[in-house]
Amino acid sequence: MRGLGEALEADRAYLFRLKAEADDWYATQLAEWTAEGVAPQIANPDLKRVPMAKGGYGRWLRAFLENRAVSGPVRTFPQAERPLLEAQEIQSLLVVPVRVDGALWGFLGVDDCQRERSFGPEEEAFLRTVAEALARVLDLFARHHSLERLLAQTSFHLARFDPRGRLLWANAPFREAFSQPPPLPLAQALAHPGQPQSATLQGWEWTLLAIPGPGGEVLEVFALGVDLRERLEARAREARWALFRQNLLRVYETLMAEGVSDSIFGLILEAALETVPHAQAGSVAVLLEDGDYHFVAAKGYDLQALRQVRLHPHEPLALTAHPKAQVFTQEDLKRFQERLDPEKRRVFEEAGRTREIRAILSVPVHLAGERKAFLYLDNFEREDAFTPLDLELAEAFASQLGLLLRRLELEGKLQYLAYHDPLTGLPNRLFFLEKLAQVLKERPESTALLYLDLDGLKLVNDLDGHAAGDEVIRAVAARLRAALRPRDMVARQGGDEFLVLLQGLQHPEEAARVAERLLEAVRLPLPLSRRTYRLTTSIGIALGEAGLPPGELLKRADLALYHAKAEGKNRMAFYEAHLQERLRREMSLLEALHKALEQGGDLHLVYQPIVDLRTNEAVALEALLRWRLAPPAEFVPLAERHGLVAELGRFVLRRALAEARAHALPVHVNVSPKELLDPGFPAQVAEALEEAGVAPERLVLEITESALVPDERGRDAGQALEALKRLGVRVYLDDFGTGHSSLARLARLPVDGLKLGQAFTQALGSPPDPQGPAARVVAAVLALAQALGLQAVAEGIEDKATLAHLKALGFPLGQGFLLGRPGPIPPRGRGGVLP
């Protein structure tokens, strides 16, 4: 029982007999072992004839009848089972049934009284193995009714002794294991007749039972032995490997922190000596660049003297012929030393104590297939001191050490890759931020951070692929590096973004001058293999301050960059405190705009009339978008910056057509160039007209001249305008005269009218000068419209003098605050219609 309990690291092991009677099954404890400090229960009357079902252990009985174990912490058991178990101070238990000839005979179990634990499958399997062995013994006994035959056939080591210790009988396993009986503690058994006594001797667990006769005298002593050596050896082996892993981890940690040095090799040697306890001294020899092995660490020897010795790879003590760990004896060492020159032999005999060594474990350490070091572990007592496990551990240690050295050899390359961008060779963000932190700590006031973002790289990727984009990035990186001062640094942030660190600045103007050079360097045409690219960049500049962390300075430069891009790109912008609040407002408005587009609650339309200047009647209404949270001058650019213009356009179109049912006038809706370049835009217009039930001729789309100019990809609005024309929708040019469209292109496009930009109307003056240049331009626009057969609308009419002048020129239609301010839909009436 003791062997069973200790094998499972339990506090108590026991055997119960189960007997079935008419009304219940009854359990009685037959045998027990308890650990030191644990109260025995073998004499406990409560453990005699315990009724299983009536006593609250019906669950146990059902499990045993189904050949299942009962296991786990007692506190998790049903309440009915716990009082008897807790009275024995049991916290956790594992019990398995013992079945003899297929029938339930009893149960075997172990308790843990010190802690709660869950027994695993391996522990249950082990306990079942013991129970099966016990069952075989009981089965043989039941079958043959002969103790002699039973003991002869069991696999346990069994013997019988007389009270004087003479061997009376032993089964075959006992005789094979022992030529002479081991020194068993028979006196202990004789002192307690009828009570099993346990003892552990040299890896064997023995249970002895003195069998008393009718008069109380001891007739003989029965001994049962279990060989635990294999299990103990496995435990010892695992403990050695655990120590190996612990020591190796310590070496790893130190190597990663300090790199290779003599002190590290000393730590390696100490770890090896601890891992291989049979080693009483040792040394480490490393192959250096001169091609010789040098001693760099020693324990138990004079290292300073050994450092004077250099061993050529072919010299015997290097032992280079063996590829793995190998043990050499004193005789081997003598033969090796005879081939050394006298001076080296003297140093080894005095400083290396070679005459005292009885066994030397030589372990080569390989790096990329080459022997780079030797680890020598020495014993001064026995030639057979080192076991196979010692060699196995030393070999594993050397293998891992080789991997570590290989890793350190690659450390320079790895560090370069970790701190540099592979595409451009520039420092990466990590390297840049570390350098920035250092500079800010030493001289923050003379430091500036520039954040660059290329304008137009996406077009390169879209047109010619990402390989061309990578080529452009490499070329731009080279230009940026060439444009900087020697003490400055440029790094690639990622994608098409770069970071520049300026040091030693005397004035902020120096940062601006450097930024101007960078703007010009990027702005120059970039001829590459396939075509000449023309890119620009936007730059945000943040100046260093005392106590400002690198992350905050980077954030400031990013804000300034955002401002530069919002102002039109291809420019620089310095960080200013108000940018933070501006960005915060922009992000808040952007979130609100998304929500408004989803729900439509805060967005609404107002309408400004377009008036027939001859009759003063409204002939059309222009739909204008309004938002409760911001004016159009703020939220429209916001939508443009964040790609929401098309979504806003769809909202205005659908809302204007839906509300057109409330009046009889045509409705004008402004359309962005981005919408016109969408191939699906005409279909969207047709769908919106159909949903609203509005005739196409009642819809007029206003586009700017910029929509007529092909974009950087060569796309234009021609196809969309043709499709809209076929649909029956009219198209007007808005703010005519402010763009760059050619007259030839204007004549070819399917447009129906144009609106004179209000900048020209306001330039007329008040009162207008009929002979002034502005008046001549306005007259020319009207003449052009009439020549092309286009309807003309004059915008921005705000006073009567301007209105009179435009009427005199012959403008048929007008729009402006004088004629009607934007407001709600006018009451439904006749109204005029555009011819």
ZILIN-V582702 format. One line per field, one symbol per residue. ss: DSSP state (a for helix, b for strand, c for the rest). burial: b if it has 16 or more other ideal C-beta (glycine too) atoms within 10 Angstrom, else e. Layout:
ss: ???
burial: ???
This chain:
ss: caaaaaaccccbbbbbbbbbccccbbbbbbbbbbccccccccccaaaccbbccccccaaaaaaaaccccbbbbaaaccaaaaaaaaaccccbbbbbbbbbccbbbbbbbbbbccccccccaaaaaaaaaaaaaaaaaaaaaaaaccaaaaaaacccbbbbbcccccbbbbcaaaaaaccccccccaaaaaacccccbbbbbccbbbbbbbbbcccccbbbbbbbbbbcaaaaaaaaaaaaaaaaaaaaaaaaaaaaaacccaaaaaaaaaaaaaacccccbbbbbbbccccbbbbbbbbcccaaaacccbbbcccaaacccccccbbbbaaaaaaaaccccaaaaaaaaaccccccccbbbbbbbbbccbbbbbbbbbbccccccccaaaaaaaaaaaaaaaaaaaaaacaaaaaaaaabccccccbbaaaaaaaaaaaaaaaaaacbbbbbbbbcaaaaaaaacaaaaaaaaaaaaaaaaaacccccbbbbbbccbbbbbbcccccaaaaaaaaaaaaaaaaccbbccccbbccbbbbbbbbccccccaaaaaaaaaaaaaaaaacccccbbbccaaaaaaaaaaaaaaaaaaaaaaacccbbbbbbbbbbccccbbbbbbbbbbbccbcaaaaaaaaaacccaaaaaaaaaaaaaaaaaacccbbbbbccaaaaccccaaaaaaaaaaaacccaaabbbbbbaaaacccccccccaaaaaaaaaaccbbbbbbbccccccaaaaaaccccbbbbcaaaaaacccccccccaaaaaaaaaaaaaaaaccbbbbcccccaaaaaaaaaacccbbccccccccbcccccccccccc
burial: bbbbbbbbebbbbbbbebeeeeebbbbebebbbbbeebeebeeeeebeebbbeebbbbebbebbeeeebbbeebeebeeebeebbeebebbbbbbbbbbbeeebbbbbbbbbbeeebebeeebbebbbebbeebbbbbbbbeeeeeeeebbbebebbbbbbebeeeeebbbebbeeeeeebeebebeebbeebeebbbbeeeebbbbbbbeeeeeeebebbbbbbbebeebeeeeeeeebeebbeebbeebeebbeeeeeeeebbbbbbbbbbebbebbbbbbbbbbeeeebbbbbbbbbbebebbeebebeeebbbbbbeeeebbbbeeebbeebbeebeeebbebbeebbebeebbbbbbbbbbbeeebbbbbbbbbeeebebbeeebbebbbbbbebbbebbeebeeeeeeeeeebbbeebebbbbebbbebbeebbeeeeebbbbbbbbbbbbeebeeebeeebbebbbebbbebbbebbeeebbbbbbeebbbbbbbbebeeeeebeebbebbbebbeeebeeeeeebebebbbbbbbbeeeeebeebbebbbbbbbbbbbeeebbbbbbeeebeeeeeebeebbebbeebbeeeeebebebbbbbbbeeeebbbbbbbbebeebeeeebbebbeeeebbbebbbbbbbbbbebbeebebbbbbbbbbebbbeeebbebbbebbeebebeeebbbbbbbbebbeeeeeeebbeebbebbbeeebbbbbbbbbeeebeeeebeebebbbbbbbbebbbbbeeebeeeeebbeebbebbebbeeeebbbbbbbbeeeebbebbeebebbbbbbeebbeeeebeeeeebbebe
